[in-house]
Amino acid sequence: MNFDPESGYALATLACRTGGEHGSEFENSPPIYATSSFCFDSAAQAAARFAGTEPGNVYSRFTNPTVRAFEERLAAMEGGEACIGTSSGMSAILTTVLALLASGDHVICSRSVFGTTVSLFTLFEKFGIQTTFVDPTSLDAWQAAVRPQTKMMFVETPSNPLTEISDIPALAALARECGAWFVVDNCFCTPALQRPLMLGAQIVIHSATKFLDGQGRCLGGAVVAPAAVVQQKLFPFLRTAGPSMSPFNAWVFLKGLETLPLRMQAHSASALKLATFLEQHRAVRRVYYPGLASHPQHALAARQQSGFGGIVSFEVTGGQTAAWRVIDALKLFSITANLGDTRSIVTHPGTTTHGRLSAAQRVEMGISDELIRLSVGLEDAGDLIGDLARALDT
Ligand SMILES: *Cc1c(COP(=O)(O)O)cnc(C)c1O
């Protein structure tokens, strides 16, 4: 479902037309409210704004019109009720966990999540929040991990970097059964390709740094959740702890969202071409891309996503030496750890994004030394394939 049942508007319309209102200058492009605080008419009004008995801006740690415009637009696109912007994707996860969980609670987390997300859930152990990491594709594994203290299930689908697909409706049903929050990191698909809230999830996490910006400029994150959860849990935490999004970054993301549906289609179309090429190349052992019929969860991806995304991973033969040689030979791919940029990116997960994990953890996650991750950008797909062909032949 790619439209908002309330307004009846399709996603591309929501992307361009929701969030923010004209300011006093009736500008068509939203302004950046670069101000840390806001003025009050009177001492009484200041008191009322601080107490929350009168709506209005107070201080940009927790109320800023540019950030609010981004939050409203992303919530509409995800089909959610409310949203908070945060300073990064990691602080979106941090905010969600600290606002919703307490010492003694238990989390079940996919073992195939962003490397730093594994580190973060491991760090929570010293505050009494235990996490069990499970195979994201095995419903049995999730079921077996449930304890009476289980209060959250956390998944990233497609996963990073192996693009494993988790069954969102099935996991949502399990979470409801055990009374746990079901949180989906929707970074790889974005609402342009997958809307987890429509599939039964309660909370969606974003690293806005990736496809929402789409041009590799700013760090930011977001949490989309029911209005009551935002008002009673997430917003008070944000206000108190301060992992806040900057107005400038919010403005960049707000404009990024306008082109998101178009960009995700283009990323997906090129990624499929590259994945198809790689799958036929003799120097390539295996390709991970949900759009390929050979992907183990291709049918599930086709069911819950409206496109397959811009991330392609593959293994070469010849170990880390061969993988690094291919990476170094590429000319049109930037060697960097980001993803979701207009500029194509190549990453060696084993020594970068997932390098802080132990060798045993990497083996369990299936991240081999010869694995290479591509974030397919918006350059011409033929040029990218030419570059890959040349690099693989060296
Ligand atoms: C990058 C990323 C994050 C963390 O986001 P930052 O903005 O870098 O803090 C979280 N989840 C996924 C899937 C990511 O790719």
The ligand as an SDF file (V2000), in Angstrom:
LIG
                    3D

 15 15  0  0  0  0  0  0  0  0999 V2000
   24.2580    3.4610    9.1920 C   0  0  0  0  0  0  0  0  0  0  0  0
   23.2410    2.6390    9.8180 C   0  0  0  0  0  0  0  0  0  0  0  0
   22.8390    2.8830   11.1460 C   0  0  0  0  0  0  0  0  0  0  0  0
   23.4710    3.9610   11.9960 C   0  0  0  0  0  0  0  0  0  0  0  0
   23.2160    5.2270   11.4920 O   0  0  0  0  0  0  0  0  0  0  0  0
   24.1830    6.5040   11.7440 P   0  0  0  0  0  0  0  0  0  0  0  0
   23.3960    7.6110   11.1420 O   0  0  0  0  0  0  0  0  0  0  0  0
   25.4730    6.2190   11.0800 O   0  0  0  0  0  0  0  0  0  0  0  0
   24.3360    6.6310   13.2210 O   0  0  0  0  0  0  0  0  0  0  0  0
   21.8360    2.0960   11.6680 C   0  0  0  0  0  0  0  0  0  0  0  0
   21.2620    1.1080   10.9490 N   0  0  0  0  0  0  0  0  0  0  0  0
   21.6370    0.8570    9.6710 C   0  0  0  0  0  0  0  0  0  0  0  0
   20.9660   -0.2290    8.9210 C   0  0  0  0  0  0  0  0  0  0  0  0
   22.6370    1.5980    9.0710 C   0  0  0  0  0  0  0  0  0  0  0  0
   23.0110    1.3150    7.8110 O   0  0  0  0  0  0  0  0  0  0  0  0
  1  2  1  0
  2  3  1  0
  2 14  2  0
  3  4  1  0
  3 10  2  0
  4  5  1  0
  5  6  1  0
  6  7  2  0
  6  8  1  0
  6  9  1  0
 10 11  1  0
 11 12  2  0
 12 13  1  0
 12 14  1  0
 14 15  1  0
M  END
$$$$
